[in-house]
Amino acid sequence: MLTLRQIEVIRAIMVTGSIAGAARLLNVAAPGISRLMKYSEDSLGVRLFDRRAGRYVPTPQARHIFDLLDTVHHKIEDLQSAVDSLARGDRQELCIASVPSIANVMLPRAIAALRRRYPDLALDINILKIEEAIDYLLLGRGELVAISSRFDHPLIGFEHLASGRLLCIAPENGPLAARERITPAEMAEFPLIGIDPRDPYGAVMAAMFKDAGTEYRMNIKARFGTTVCSLVAQGLGIAIIDEFTVAHGHVPGLKKLEIDAESTFHTYAAYRSDMSLSVFADAFLQVLRREMVAASSLGRPKVLAAGRSEP
């Protein structure tokens, strides 16, 4: 049985007509080519070349073998081309989704990093509410959802992405413009724009006020962080928001304040637990985690021995 290396060497001699030419073509030393050539002939029990006027000419009985070798060589080139295309993501599509809070800043950063690795990969990106994630995954619409909480489901698994904290945002020209920190009691003195306490971040917000023994009144409720930011920028009140939504630095019209209270939350990647992630989905998960950890005020999550991570 000929190895791929033997096929490569025999064809190189056939194409160039000499040991030296084959060595130059393959960028190796000529003695190694000569030894492998002799070994190949001995193992096959067939003389493959006659030497005429300093050139290697295929023997009549070996011409059929050379035709087959040339076919095999082209198939190997086709295989390598297919592998190279796969490495670039050519003719491949990755379908992923995210909740809005992660999609606002973190998702585009992760997609940019993924695109540098797989420049030809097609992408289908959806923005979902948490309750839409189950159908998205179970119906096969996509492989992975970046999500702001986890839940129990027999067919959905989770990997921890990053932990973050809630922030207070206020109008940049308002009475809190000079402040860097604020307490729940101080926030309760202002009109509050926020999210439903039944939502994951809303539950953290509600617990923060409860632990402080402070009542709060929410004048405006909005589902998405970008809407909340716009309402605050219009001077309609202050708000509590996750740090990933406003991770792009200064937000026009807004001042960000640290909250003097426990406000940690956790984010996850959700996927079908009964199916393996594609290499592209796994790469996206890794770059998204890297971007979120870099943006988080809480740093890197602890990695478990099995490769999973936890808050």
C-alpha positions as CSV (number, residue, x, y, z in Angstrom):
1,M,0.0,0.0,0.0
2,L,1.4,3.4,-1.0
3,T,1.4,6.2,1.5
4,L,0.3,9.7,0.5
5,R,3.9,10.8,0.8
6,Q,5.0,8.1,-1.6
7,I,2.3,9.1,-4.0
8,E,3.5,12.7,-3.7
9,V,7.2,11.8,-4.3
10,I,6.5,9.4,-7.3
11,R,4.3,12.1,-9.0
12,A,6.9,14.8,-8.4
13,I,9.6,12.6,-10.1
14,M,7.1,11.9,-13.0
15,V,6.4,15.6,-13.4
16,T,9.9,16.9,-13.2
17,G,11.8,14.0,-14.7
18,S,14.5,14.0,-12.1
19,I,15.3,13.4,-8.4
20,A,16.7,16.9,-8.1
21,G,13.7,18.4,-9.7
22,A,11.3,16.5,-7.5
23,A,13.3,17.6,-4.4
24,R,13.0,21.3,-5.5
25,L,9.3,20.8,-6.2
26,L,8.7,19.3,-2.7
27,N,11.3,21.6,-1.0
28,V,13.2,18.6,0.5
29,A,16.6,17.1,0.2
30,A,17.4,15.0,-2.9
31,P,18.9,12.0,-1.0
32,G,15.6,11.5,0.9
33,I,13.6,11.5,-2.4
34,S,16.0,8.9,-3.9
35,R,15.7,6.6,-0.9
36,L,11.9,6.8,-0.8
37,M,11.8,6.1,-4.5
38,K,13.9,3.0,-4.1
39,Y,11.9,1.8,-1.1
40,S,8.6,2.3,-3.1
41,E,9.9,0.3,-6.0
42,D,11.1,-2.5,-3.7
43,S,7.8,-2.6,-1.8
44,L,5.8,-2.7,-5.0
45,G,8.0,-5.2,-6.7
46,V,7.8,-3.0,-9.9
47,R,10.4,-0.8,-11.5
48,L,8.6,2.5,-12.0
49,F,11.2,4.5,-13.9
50,D,13.9,4.0,-16.5
51,R,16.8,6.4,-16.5
52,R,17.5,7.8,-19.9
53,A,20.0,10.6,-20.6
54,G,19.9,11.7,-17.0
55,R,16.1,11.8,-16.8
56,Y,13.6,9.5,-15.1
57,V,11.1,8.1,-17.7
58,P,8.1,6.0,-16.6
59,T,8.4,2.4,-17.5
60,P,5.7,1.0,-19.9
61,Q,4.3,-1.3,-17.1
62,A,4.0,1.6,-14.7
63,R,2.1,4.1,-17.0
64,H,-1.3,2.9,-15.8
65,I,-0.1,3.3,-12.2
66,F,0.9,6.9,-12.9
67,D,-2.5,7.7,-14.4
68,L,-4.1,6.5,-11.2
69,L,-1.6,8.3,-9.1
70,D,-2.4,11.5,-10.9
71,T,-6.1,11.0,-10.3
72,V,-5.4,10.4,-6.6
73,H,-3.2,13.5,-6.4
74,H,-6.0,15.7,-7.9
75,K,-8.5,14.2,-5.4
76,I,-6.1,15.0,-2.6
77,E,-5.9,18.6,-3.9
78,D,-9.7,18.7,-4.0
79,L,-9.8,17.5,-0.4
80,Q,-7.3,20.1,0.7
81,S,-9.3,22.8,-1.0
82,A,-12.5,21.6,0.7
83,V,-10.7,21.6,4.1
84,D,-9.4,25.1,3.4
85,S,-12.9,26.3,2.5
86,L,-14.2,24.8,5.7
87,A,-11.5,26.5,7.7
88,R,-12.7,29.9,6.3
89,G,-16.4,29.0,6.8
90,D,-17.0,29.0,3.0
91,R,-20.5,27.7,2.1
92,Q,-21.3,27.3,5.8
93,E,-23.9,29.2,7.9
94,L,-24.1,29.8,11.6
95,C,-27.5,30.6,13.1
96,I,-27.4,32.2,16.5
97,A,-29.6,34.4,18.7
98,S,-29.3,36.7,21.7
99,V,-31.4,38.5,24.2
100,P,-31.3,42.3,23.6
101,S,-29.1,43.2,26.5
102,I,-26.2,41.1,25.1
103,A,-27.0,41.9,21.5
104,N,-26.6,45.6,21.9
105,V,-22.8,45.7,22.3
106,M,-21.4,42.3,23.2
107,L,-22.8,40.4,20.2
108,P,-21.3,42.7,17.5
109,R,-17.9,42.5,19.2
110,A,-18.0,38.7,19.2
111,I,-19.2,38.6,15.6
112,A,-16.3,40.8,14.5
113,A,-13.9,38.4,16.2
114,L,-15.5,35.4,14.7
115,R,-15.4,37.0,11.2
116,R,-11.7,37.5,11.5
117,R,-11.3,33.7,12.1
118,Y,-13.9,32.6,9.6
119,P,-14.1,35.3,6.9
120,D,-16.4,33.5,4.6
121,L,-18.9,32.2,7.2
122,A,-22.5,33.2,6.6
123,L,-24.4,34.3,9.7
124,D,-28.1,34.4,10.6
125,I,-28.6,36.5,13.8
126,N,-31.8,36.8,15.7
127,I,-32.8,39.0,18.7
128,L,-35.1,37.1,21.0
129,K,-36.9,37.4,24.3
130,I,-36.0,34.8,26.9
131,E,-39.3,33.0,26.5
132,E,-38.6,32.6,22.7
133,A,-35.3,30.8,23.2
134,I,-36.8,27.3,23.8
135,D,-38.7,27.2,20.5
136,Y,-35.7,28.7,18.7
137,L,-33.5,25.9,19.8
138,L,-35.9,23.0,19.8
139,L,-37.3,23.8,16.3
140,G,-33.7,23.9,15.0
141,R,-33.8,27.5,13.9
142,G,-30.4,28.1,15.5
143,E,-27.7,26.4,17.5
144,L,-27.1,28.8,20.4
145,V,-28.8,31.7,22.3
146,A,-27.0,34.2,24.5
147,I,-29.3,34.6,27.4
148,S,-29.6,36.5,30.7
149,S,-30.8,33.7,32.9
150,R,-31.0,29.9,33.0
151,F,-34.0,27.6,33.5
152,D,-34.6,23.9,33.8
153,H,-35.4,22.0,30.6
154,P,-34.6,18.4,29.8
155,L,-33.2,19.2,26.3
156,I,-31.5,22.6,26.8
157,G,-28.0,23.0,28.4
158,F,-26.3,26.1,29.5
159,E,-22.7,27.4,29.7
160,H,-21.8,30.4,31.9
161,L,-20.7,33.3,29.8
162,A,-19.9,36.1,32.3
163,S,-21.2,37.8,35.4
164,G,-22.0,41.5,35.6
165,R,-23.5,44.2,37.7
166,L,-26.4,46.5,37.4
167,L,-25.6,50.3,37.0
168,C,-27.7,53.4,37.5
169,I,-27.9,55.7,34.5
170,A,-29.1,59.3,34.8
171,P,-29.3,62.3,32.5
172,E,-25.8,63.7,32.0
173,N,-27.0,67.2,32.7
174,G,-29.3,66.3,35.6
175,P,-28.8,66.6,39.4
176,L,-26.7,63.4,39.5
177,A,-24.2,64.5,36.8
178,A,-21.4,65.1,39.3
179,R,-22.0,61.8,41.2
180,E,-20.0,58.6,40.7
181,R,-22.0,56.3,43.1
182,I,-25.5,56.1,44.4
183,T,-27.4,54.0,47.0
184,P,-30.9,52.4,46.5
185,A,-32.3,54.9,49.0
186,E,-31.0,57.8,46.9
187,M,-32.3,56.3,43.7
188,A,-35.8,55.9,45.2
189,E,-36.0,59.7,45.4
190,F,-36.0,60.0,41.6
191,P,-38.6,58.9,39.0
192,L,-37.5,55.4,38.1
193,I,-37.5,53.9,34.6
194,G,-37.0,50.2,34.8
195,I,-37.8,46.7,33.8
196,D,-40.4,44.3,35.1
197,P,-39.4,42.8,38.4
198,R,-40.3,39.4,37.0
199,D,-37.5,39.7,34.4
200,P,-34.1,38.4,35.3
201,Y,-32.5,41.8,35.7
202,G,-35.7,43.2,37.2
203,A,-35.5,40.5,39.9
204,V,-32.0,41.6,40.8
205,M,-33.1,45.2,40.9
206,A,-36.1,44.4,43.2
207,A,-34.0,42.4,45.6
208,M,-31.5,45.3,45.8
209,F,-34.2,47.6,47.0
210,K,-35.7,45.0,49.3
211,D,-32.4,44.3,51.0
212,A,-31.9,48.0,51.5
213,G,-35.4,48.2,53.1
214,T,-36.4,50.9,50.6
215,E,-39.6,51.2,48.7
216,Y,-39.4,52.3,45.1
217,R,-41.9,53.5,42.5
218,M,-41.4,52.7,38.8
219,N,-43.1,55.4,36.7
220,I,-42.1,53.9,33.3
221,K,-41.4,50.2,32.5
222,A,-39.6,49.3,29.3
223,R,-38.5,45.9,28.0
224,F,-35.3,46.7,26.2
225,G,-32.2,48.4,27.4
226,T,-31.8,50.6,24.4
227,T,-35.3,52.0,25.0
228,V,-34.5,52.6,28.6
229,C,-31.4,54.5,27.7
230,S,-33.3,56.7,25.3
231,L,-36.0,57.5,27.9
232,V,-33.3,58.5,30.4
233,A,-31.5,60.7,27.9
234,Q,-34.8,62.5,27.4
235,G,-34.8,63.5,31.0
236,L,-37.7,61.3,32.0
237,G,-36.0,59.8,35.0
238,I,-33.2,57.6,36.1
239,A,-32.9,53.8,35.4
240,I,-31.2,50.7,36.5
241,I,-29.6,48.7,33.7
242,D,-27.1,45.9,33.1
243,E,-23.5,46.9,32.4
244,F,-23.3,45.0,29.1
245,T,-26.0,47.2,27.5
246,V,-23.9,50.3,28.1
247,A,-20.4,48.6,27.7
248,H,-19.5,50.8,24.7
249,G,-18.2,53.6,27.0
250,H,-19.8,57.0,27.1
251,V,-23.4,56.9,26.0
252,P,-24.6,60.3,24.7
253,G,-26.9,62.0,27.1
254,L,-26.2,59.6,30.0
255,K,-24.1,59.4,33.1
256,K,-23.3,56.0,34.5
257,L,-23.2,55.5,38.3
258,E,-22.0,52.6,40.4
259,I,-24.7,51.3,42.8
260,D,-23.7,50.7,46.4
261,A,-25.6,47.4,46.7
262,E,-25.3,43.8,45.6
263,S,-26.5,43.7,42.0
264,T,-24.6,40.7,40.5
265,F,-26.3,38.9,37.6
266,H,-25.2,36.0,35.4
267,T,-25.4,35.4,31.7
268,Y,-25.4,32.1,29.8
269,A,-25.2,30.4,26.4
270,A,-28.1,28.1,25.8
271,Y,-28.1,25.2,23.3
272,R,-29.6,21.8,22.6
273,S,-28.0,19.4,25.2
274,D,-28.7,16.4,23.0
275,M,-26.8,17.7,20.0
276,S,-23.1,18.8,19.6
277,L,-22.3,22.3,18.7
278,S,-20.7,22.9,15.3
279,V,-17.1,24.2,15.3
280,F,-18.4,27.6,14.4
281,A,-21.0,27.8,17.2
282,D,-18.4,26.7,19.7
283,A,-15.9,29.3,18.4
284,F,-18.7,31.9,18.7
285,L,-19.4,30.9,22.3
286,Q,-15.7,31.2,23.2
287,V,-15.2,34.7,21.6
288,L,-18.5,35.9,23.1
289,R,-17.4,34.8,26.5
290,R,-14.0,36.4,26.0
291,E,-15.6,39.8,25.0
292,M,-18.1,39.7,27.9
293,V,-15.5,38.8,30.5
294,A,-13.3,41.6,29.3
295,A,-16.2,44.1,29.6
296,S,-17.4,42.8,32.9
297,S,-16.5,44.7,36.1
298,L,-16.4,41.3,37.9
299,G,-13.7,39.6,35.9
300,R,-13.2,36.0,34.7
301,P,-15.6,33.2,35.8
302,K,-14.2,30.1,37.5
303,V,-13.7,27.2,35.1
304,L,-14.7,23.7,36.3
305,A,-12.5,20.6,35.7
306,A,-14.9,19.3,33.0
307,G,-14.4,22.5,31.0
308,R,-17.7,24.1,32.0
309,S,-17.8,27.3,33.9
310,E,-19.8,28.6,36.8
311,P,-20.5,32.0,38.3
